[in-house]
Amino acid sequence: MERKSENRFIYAIKFIACIFIVTTHARFSGPLWNIVFAIDHCCVPFFLAVSGRFLLYNRGMSNIYDTATIRLKTKNSLIRLLKITGVVYLVHLVFSFCFYMAQKTPVLEWLKMKFNPYEAWVFFMFNSGRFIYDGSYVFDHLWYLFVMIYVYILIYIFAPVLRKWYKGLVVILLCLLFFGEWLQIYYPIRPFGININTWYVLRNWLFVGIPFVLIGIIFSDYVYKKGDISNMKVPAIIMTVVGIVSSYVELLIFGGDTYIYLGSIITTIGLLFLSECSSYNGWILYTLGKKASSNIYFYHVLIIAVLDISAQNGLIPWDVLAFKPILVMIICFVLFCIKPLIEYRKRNS
């Protein structure tokens, strides 16, 4: 039987957030795009914060404070993450290899294209580059997994001072992030010889990964100390709505090149509070969030690539791609959602 103490609301929100990420990569056209894109800017920060929320959490509302246990919990989470990342990365690597071999690209040329010193520097410094994406699939969405690996390693190393530093670090890193975004808009510079407008200069483990995971840990500590925060439901709803509206307004003012908005932070915190004050009694979104959302996030980019390649080679009409977001969601549902739903019904019938 299912564990009743699980937070169904968070799983439901995770599934909804994954759908928004899909429709950002497989884009809708028209005014709807701006709304989707604004909400999408809140999704990955929310995922990161949720990871932090439950990283040092034990069932029964107890949080972990001693260094040895922090490191044990973090190590276990890191090992699980490394296993998942290895499988997901291998699938994408095989896809890339098959794509370039079908184009008769020499194996050595493919290796040099993906794994050269410059791309290694970009990957290890910024969690991006051709190590994790190339012309076969054009989105570097796997950055999220490597960001989490970096953050878990850093939490393991700095466990003794985690709670001494975490609030200050969040403030400092978010201030640096917004200063960098200000530079992107008003005074572009070239740190390390890379234009600051290049997406991964700011969207990486340092300026996005660490602060949002730490926000989750700070929130977890807050809930543990307060105990009951059910009276925060209305403020949480207001905060979430204000954050989404703020993200949309910021998108219209500053454009889509800015990855994190002030509204992204407000929405993330609002959803964290809402997740503690709200209950979700349905089973569909809960099941899809728990069992399917990760696979949808990991592999939807490959589905998009297959559709694009099929159209380029005349296997499907180009007109079909006008419905790409719908097609991607349908394929994701067939591949990743049907089986968990059937298994849930069998288990609970």
N, C-alpha and C positions, 0 to 999 in steps of 0.2 A: 504493500500500500504506500501511497505518497506520504511524505513527511509534512504534517500540517503547519509546522513552524517555519516553513519556507516562505520567503517574501514573494508571493505571487505577483504583486503589483510591479515589482522591479522586472521580473521576467516578461510581463506583458509590455512594459515600456521598452525593454530591450528589443523585442520583436518589432514594435512600431518604429523604433529608431533605425533598425536595419532596413526597413522598407524605404525610409527616407534616404538612406545612403544609396540604396539601389537606384532610386529615381533621380539621384544627383548625378550618378555616373552614366545611367541611361536616361538622358535628359528629356523632360517635357519641354515643349516650346511655349512661348507666350508668357503673359504675366504670372501664370502659376509657377513658372520656374523660379522667380525671385522668392516666393514664399517657401517653396521646397528647399531652396538653397540656404535660406536664412535659418530654417529649422535644422537642416543638416549640420550646420556649424555648431550646433549644441549637442549633436549625437555622440561623437567620439569623446569629447570632454566628459560627457555623462558616463560612457563606458569606463573611462579611466578612473573617474571618481568612485564608481561602484566597485571597481577592483580594490581601491584603497579602503572603501567602506567595510569590506568583508575580509581584508587581508589579515588583520589582527583581531578577529572577532571569533569568539567561541559561542556555540549554542548555549542559550541560557543567559544572554546579555552580560557576558563577561569579556572585558578587553584585556589584552596581554600587554604587560609593561616591562617585565624583566628581559634583559638583553638575550639570554640564552633561548627563551621561548620565542621571542620575536624572530631570531635567526632561524630557529627550527621551522616555524610557520612559513617564513619567507622562502626558506630553502625548498620546502615541500611544494609551495606554489610555483617556484622557479622550475623545479624538475618537471612538473606537469606541463608548464608552459613551453619548456624546451622540447618536450615530446610532441606537443601539438604543432609547434612552429616547424619542427623538422619534417613532419608529414606534409603540412601545407606548403612549405617551401619546395619540397621535392616535387609535388604535383605541378606547381607552377614552373619549376625548372624543366621538367619533362615536356610540358606544353610548349615552352619556348624552344627547346631543342627540336621537337617535331616540326614546329612551324618553320624554323630556319632550314632544317634539312629538306623540307618539302619545297623550299625555294632554292634548293641546291647550293646553299651556303656551306663552304668548307667548315668542318668541325673546328679546326684551329682558329679560323676567323671568328666563329661564334664565341669561342672561349676568350679570344682576345677582346672582343667587343664587350663581353659581360664582366670578365674578371681581369681587369688591368689595374695598375697602381692608382690611377686617378679615381676609378669607380670604387675601389676599395676605400680610398680616403673619404669619398662622399658617403659611402655606406656607414663606415665606422664613426664618422663625425656627425652625420645628419640623419642616419637611418633611411637613406634613400639611394638613388642611383640605379644603374643597370644590374647591380647585384639582385635587385628585387623587382625590376620591371624592365621592359624593352619594347620593341616594335610589335611583338606578338600580342601583348596586352598592355595598354598604354597608361594604366593607373598604378601608382606605387602604394596601394592600400595596405600592403603587408608591413608598412612602416609601424603600424600599431603594435604588432607582435614584438618587434625588435625594441620598440620603445619600452614596452612592459618588461622585457628581459633586462634592459639597462636599469630601469627603476628598481626592480627587485634586487639586482646585484648591489646597487647603491644603498638600499635600505638595509640589506644584510651587513654591508661593511660599516655603515654609520648607525647601526642599531643602538649603541650606547647613548648617542646624542639625538636620536630621532625626535623625541618629544621636546627637547630643548630648542631645537632648530626649526621644527616644521612650520610653525606659524610665520616666523621671520622669512624663511625660504620662500614660502608661497607669495608673500608680499613683494619680496625683492625680484623674484623671477617673473611674476606677472607685470611688475612695473617695467622690467627690461623688455618683456614681450611687447607691451604697448608702446614703449619708446621705439623699438625696432619697427613696429607697424607704422608709427608716425614717420619714421625715416623712409619707409617704403612709399608713403604717399607724398611727402613734402620735400625730402632731401635724400634721394637714393644714393647709397654708398656701395662700395665693393669690398666687403670683408673677405679676407682670404682669396681675393681675386674673383669672387662670385658676387653678382649683383644681388643686393639685399632683397630685390623683388622676386628672386627665385624662391619658390614656395618652401623648400625644405630648410632654408637658412633659419627660419623662425619656427617652422612646424616640425619639431623633433623632440627628442627625449628631454632636453634641457628646459626649453621654454614652454612646452605643453605637457609632456609626460610627467615630470616631477611635480609641478604645482597641482595638477588635477588629481593625481593619485594621493598626494598629501592632503588635499581638500577632503577627499573621502576618508582618510584616517582621522583628520581633525573632527569631521562630522561624527564618525564612529565613537570617538572619545566623548563628544558632546552628548550623544544619545545615552551612552553608558552612565555618565555623571547625572544627567537630568532624569533618566528613567522614563517618565511619561511625558511625551510631547504631543499628545493628541490634540491639545488646544491650538496647535500651529497649523491646522489644516487650511483654514481660510487664508492666513498670510502666505502659506506655501502655494496655494492656487494663484493668489495675486502675484507673487514673485515669479512663478512660472510664466504666466501670461505676459507680465511686464518684460521678462527676459526675451520671450519670443518676439514681441512687438519691437523691443529695442534692437534685436538682431536684424529684423527686417528694415527698420529705419537706418541703421548703420550700414547695411548692405546698399541701400539706395544712395546714401551720402558718400560712402568711401569705396564702393565697388566690391566685386567678388574676389579680388586678389588677397584681401585680408582674411586670414583663416580664423582667428579667434576675435570675437567681439566682446564688448562689455556684457552684452545680452547673453552671450554663451555662458559666462560665469554665473549670472543671475539665474538663468534657466536651470543650469546644473544643480545649483544649491536648492532652488525651489523644488526640483524633482526629487532630490534626496530627502527633503523634509516631507514632501507629499508621500513618498514611499513608506515613511514611518507612520504617517497619520491616516493612510487610506488602506482599504482592503479590496481585493479583487477576488470574487468568488467563482468566476468563470474558469473553464479549463482549457479553452482553445488557445487564447493568447498566451496563457501561462505555459502550456505545453510547447507551443511554437517558440516562445522566448527561451525556454530552457533547453530544448532539444534541437531546434533548427536555426536559431538566429546566428550562431557562430558560423555554421556552414554557409549560410546565405552570405554573410559578410566575407568569408574567406574566398568563396568561389564564384560569386556573381560576376566578377570582372572577367573570368574565363568564359562565362556564358555570353557576355557582351561581345567578347573577342570572336567567339565561334559564329555568332550572328553576323558580325561585320565581315569576317573572312568568307562566310557563305555568300553574302551579297556581292562581295568583290569578285568572286569566282562564278557568279551566275547561278548558284545553287538555289537561291531564293530571290524574288524580285526586290529591287531597291525600295519599292513602295511599302513593302512590309515593315521596313525599319522605321517608318513613321509611327509605328505602334511598338517601338522597341521597349519602352518601360513596361508596358503591359506584357509583352512576350517574355521578358526577363523574369518578371514576377511569376508568371504562369509556370515557366520552366523551373524556377526555384521551388515553387510549391510542389510540383510533381517530384522533383529530386529529393527535397529535404523535409517536406512537411507532412506528406501523406502517411509515411510509415510511423512517425512519432504519434500522430493522432490516432491511428488504428491501434497501436500498442497501448496507449493510454486507456482507450475504451475497453480493450480486452482486460486490462489489469483491474479496472474499476467497475466492471459490469457485474 
